Amino acid sequence: MARMDIYEDARTVSRADLAGWLRQLANQLESDGRVYYGAAGAVAVADEVRCELEIERESDTELSVEIEFSWTVPAPVKAAEQETEPAKDDEAAEEPKAEPAAEETPQA
């Protein structure tokens, strides 16, 4: 499956606002394990994640800090694996099918 961006938001904020956003993110992860984004989006975060912190000097005057965490979503269980064993005599267990009613023709 190809990589697909779900959400991105870039803006300039104060250091205090950045700290508040990071605290909000930490509270979401701690309380219900979800990261909320946009108007109504959310993504569930696994109990175990791979974390990366990268600090780079972009130029003589610019530094960057990147925080990334990723995890693998478990594969969905196939429907056939969820079904219980069928009855031994499937035909006997089926209800008889009703015959279609004969159409009545109006008499003139």
Backbone as a ProteinNet text record, in pm:
[ID]
protein_1_A
[PRIMARY]
MARMDIYEDARTVSRADLAGWLRQLANQLESDGRVYYGAAGAVAVADEVRCELEIERESDTELSVEIEFSWTVPAPVKAAEQETEPAKDDEAAEEPKAEPAAEETPQA
[TERTIARY]
85	0	89.3	56.4	133.7	107.8	205.1	191.9	83	-0.7	-109.2	-112.2	-96.5	-105.5	-250.3	-270.7	-404.7	-433.9	-335.9	-358.6	-223.7	-220.2	-99.8	-142	-74.8	-103.6	29.3	57.2	180.1	142.7	198.6	170	279.3	283.6	377.7	303.4	359.9	297.8	405.4	361.3	456	510.5	622.5	679.1	580	508.3	409.5	294.6	249.4	143.1	190.7	315.7	373.4	375.5	418.1	421.6	280.9	183.2	43.9	-6.1	28.6	-12.9	50.7	179.1	245.8	183.9	147.2	79.3	-55.9	-130	-260.6	-245.1	-147.3	-119.7	-84.7	0.1	38	-83.8	-171.1	-292.3	-384.3	-398.1	-481.9	-425.5	-295.1	-231.3	-249.1	-235.5	-245	-388.6	-485.1	-623.3	-693.1	-700.9	-774.3	-695	-566.3	-481.3	-509.2	-569.5	-599.1	-530.8	-501.6	-453.1	-564.2	-611.1	-720.4	-663.2	-724.4	-675.7	-794.1	-774.1	-877.5	-1006.2	-1116.1	-1246	-1299.2	-1282.3	-1340.1	-1258.5	-1133.1	-1053.2	-983.1	-956.4	-880.7	-816.5	-702.4	-635.5	-596.4	-625.9	-590.4	-442.2	-371.9	-229.1	-209.6	-124.6	-97.9	-36.4	-42.4	15.9	168.6	228.4	373.1	405.2	491.1	523.1	673.8	717.5	857.4	868.7	963.8	977.5	1110.6	1107.7	1229	1231.3	1343.9	1365.7	1485.2	1465.6	1572	1590	1711.4	1744.7	1847.9	1815	1901.7	1933.3	2051.5	2085.7	2059.4	1954.4	1914.4	2007.4	2050.8	2143.1	2211.7	2287	2354	2254.6	2134.5	2037	1911.4	1900.4	1777.2	1807.5	1733.6	1739.1	1600.6	1594.1	1463.6	1466.4	1350.8	1331	1213	1234.1	1126.9	1100.5	974.8	932.2	842.5	877.8	798.7	775.8	655.7	630	541.3	568	495	468.3	371	333.7	267.7	254.6	191.3	49.8	-43.9	-183.9	-203.1	-263	-283.2	-373.4	-346.3	-428.6	-568	-671.8	-808.1	-829.4	-914.3	-947.2	-1042.4	-1014.1	-1099.9	-1233.1	-1339.6	-1473.8	-1481.4	-1413.2	-1418.7	-1363.2	-1265.9	-1208.1	-1300.8	-1393.8	-1484.5	-1607.7	-1639.4	-1760.3	-1744	-1855.4	-1854.5	-1879.1	-1855.4	-1876.2	-2022.8	-2053.7	-2194.2	-2251.1	-2383.9	-2451.8	-2416.1	-2413.4	-2373	-2469	-2596.4	-2694.3	-2753.6	-2680.3	-2723.2	-2860.1	-2886	-3012.5	-3129.5	-3112.3	-3220.8	-3245.1	-3141.4	-3154.9	-3221.9	-3218	-3279.1	-3430.6	-3494.1	-3640	-3686.2	-3800.9	-3850.2	-3882.6	-3855.1	-3879.9	-4025.9	-4086.6	-4227.3	-4238.4	-4342.3	-4367.6	-4425.3	-4391.1	-4448.3	-4599.3	-4671.2	-4818	-4853.7	-4957.6	-5002.7	-5067.1	-5038.4	-5097.7	-5243.7	-5321.2	-5464.8	-5486.6	-5561	-5592.9	-5732.6	-5749.8	-5882.2	-5977.7	-6099.1	-6199.6	-6275.7	-6301	-6368	-6518
-117.9	0	124	218.8	342.1	431.7	511.8	605.9	706.3	739	834.1	933.1	1060.3	1162.7	1175.4	1178.4	1191.5	1336.1	1403.2	1539.4	1608.2	1737.3	1816.4	1957.6	2014.5	2151	2217.7	2328.5	2403	2546.7	2599.1	2737.3	2788	2915.4	2977.5	3008	2961.7	2981.9	3025.1	3071.9	3108.6	2981.9	2995.5	2881.5	2829.6	2919.3	2878.8	2801	2845.3	2773	2635.5	2628.3	2499.3	2403.7	2452.5	2368.9	2322	2410.6	2372.4	2266.1	2277.5	2179	2042.9	2043.8	1918	1854.8	1937.6	1884.7	1825.2	1893.6	1844.1	1708.7	1698.3	1573	1462.5	1494.4	1396.6	1353.1	1446.7	1412.9	1320.8	1346	1260.6	1118.6	1106.1	974.8	900	972.7	910.4	872.9	955.9	931.5	824.2	838.9	738.3	681.7	715.4	656	702.1	818	870.5	1005.5	1036.8	1169.7	1232.3	1347.1	1416.4	1522.8	1539.2	1637.6	1694.8	1813	1876.4	1897.3	1906	1932.4	1812	1692	1575.4	1448.6	1460.1	1341.8	1290.2	1160.9	1099.3	972.6	939.3	814.3	746.4	616.5	538.3	503.4	522.6	495	362.7	277.1	146.5	162.5	57.7	60.1	68.4	20.2	25.8	92.9	194.6	271.1	286.6	312.9	344.3	496.7	549.4	694.5	741	861.6	919.6	1069	1114.7	1257.2	1297.7	1397.6	1443	1593.2	1634.5	1776.7	1806.8	1902.2	1933.8	2082.9	2113	2251.3	2263.9	2337.2	2355	2452.7	2555	2656.2	2722.7	2828.3	2900.1	2962.9	2991.8	3062.9	2981	2859	2781.4	2641	2605.7	2471	2409.2	2278.1	2212	2092.7	2065.6	1949.2	1874	1748.8	1664.8	1551.6	1535.1	1424.5	1336.2	1210.2	1118.1	990.2	940.3	807.8	731.7	602.5	519.3	382.5	313.3	180.2	106	-23.4	-107.8	-138.6	-119.1	-150.7	-299.4	-374.3	-516.9	-541.2	-648.6	-684.7	-722.2	-683.7	-719	-870.4	-920.6	-1062.8	-1088.8	-1193.4	-1226.4	-1280.2	-1255.9	-1298	-1448.9	-1527.3	-1673.1	-1720.9	-1649.5	-1688	-1655.4	-1564.8	-1524.4	-1613.9	-1684.5	-1766.1	-1886.6	-1930.9	-2053.1	-2169.1	-2290.6	-2406.8	-2418.6	-2447.6	-2462.8	-2592	-2598.8	-2719	-2834.2	-2956.9	-3072.5	-3098.3	-3076	-3100.1	-2966.1	-2891.2	-2757.7	-2758.7	-2856.5	-2858.6	-2878.8	-2962.7	-2987.2	-2865.8	-2787.2	-2670.9	-2554	-2553.3	-2443	-2453	-2337.4	-2334.5	-2356.1	-2424.5	-2444.2	-2309.7	-2300.4	-2176.1	-2171.8	-2056.5	-2040.6	-2033.4	-2095.5	-2089.9	-1953.3	-1895	-1764.3	-1778.9	-1678.1	-1678.8	-1665.3	-1736.1	-1727	-1592.5	-1533.1	-1403.6	-1420.9	-1331.1	-1334.9	-1236.8	-1278.5	-1188	-1133.6	-1003.7	-946.3	-995.8	-1024.9	-1073	-954.6	-959.4	-850.3	-868.5
0	0	0	-82.4	-93.2	27.8	57.7	168.3	135.5	234.1	212.7	329.4	298.3	402.2	447	577.7	633.5	671.7	729	777.6	792.7	765.7	788.5	824.2	921.6	963.6	995.4	932.3	958.3	989.8	1098.6	1138.2	1230.2	1248.4	1340.3	1470.1	1581.6	1713.2	1812.2	1925.9	2031.1	2097.8	2165.7	2238	2341.9	2408.3	2508.2	2443	2324.6	2254	2207.9	2163.7	2124.3	2243.2	2358.1	2478.5	2515	2502.7	2530.8	2435.2	2307.2	2207.1	2236.9	2274.4	2308.6	2433.5	2533	2652.7	2617	2528.1	2484.3	2414.5	2328.5	2259.3	2359.7	2455.4	2558.2	2640	2675	2751.2	2671.4	2541	2456.2	2451.7	2432.7	2427.4	2559.4	2669.2	2801.2	2837.3	2799.6	2842.7	2760.5	2629.7	2551.3	2434.6	2424.8	2323.6	2182.2	2167.5	2034.4	2016.3	1890.7	1853.6	1770.8	1815.9	1747.9	1656	1538.5	1441.8	1364.5	1309.3	1227.6	1304.8	1231.2	1291.8	1368.9	1315	1382.5	1361.4	1322.7	1295.5	1419.6	1420.1	1528.9	1475.6	1532.1	1497.7	1628.4	1637.7	1756.2	1748.5	1857.9	1865.1	1938.3	1884	1944.4	2083.1	2161.4	2295.6	2291.5	2182.5	2167.2	2033.6	2036.8	1916.4	1902.3	1779.7	1753.4	1755.1	1831.7	1846.4	1788.9	1733.7	1677.4	1709.6	1759	1783.7	1699.1	1615	1525.6	1542.5	1572.2	1583.6	1476.5	1391.6	1278.4	1272.8	1223.4	1190.2	1041.5	1007.2	867.5	795.3	868.8	814.1	932.5	905	1014.6	1111.4	1063.7	1146.8	1179.2	1127.6	1148	1201.6	1308	1365.7	1353.5	1353.5	1353.9	1448.9	1507.8	1593.2	1535.3	1503.5	1450.5	1549	1583.2	1669.7	1584.2	1574	1492.3	1571.4	1566.8	1622.3	1526.8	1515.4	1419.4	1481	1422.8	1469.2	1355	1373.8	1273.6	1318.6	1227.6	1255.9	1229.5	1323.9	1301	1181.2	1109.3	993.2	1040.6	963.9	1003	994.6	1082.3	1082.2	967.7	887.8	774.9	824.8	748.7	786.2	804.9	721.2	731	864.1	919.2	1046.7	1163	1144.8	1251.1	1259.4	1151.2	1148.4	1238.7	1296.1	1374.5	1280.7	1329	1243.1	1207.2	1079.8	1039.4	1095.3	1101.7	1148.8	1056.7	1112.3	1033.2	917.7	938.3	832.5	792.8	709.6	669.9	603.5	517.4	444.4	538.9	639.1	733.7	821.3	845.1	931.5	860.6	727.2	653.4	659.6	667.9	665.9	523.3	504.1	367.7	305	176.1	105.2	62.4	77.8	40.1	-112	-163.6	-307.5	-340.2	-454.2	-489.7	-512.3	-467.7	-483	-630.5	-671.7	-811.4	-832.5	-946	-976	-1012.9	-959.1	-994.5	-1108.7	-1207.4	-1318.8	-1296.5	-1308.4	-1287.6	-1395.7	-1354.3	-1451.1	-1506.9	-1635.4	-1702.4	-1699.6
[MASK]
++++++++++++++++++++++++++++++++++++++++++++++++++++++++++++++++++++++++++++++++++++++++++++++++++++++++++++

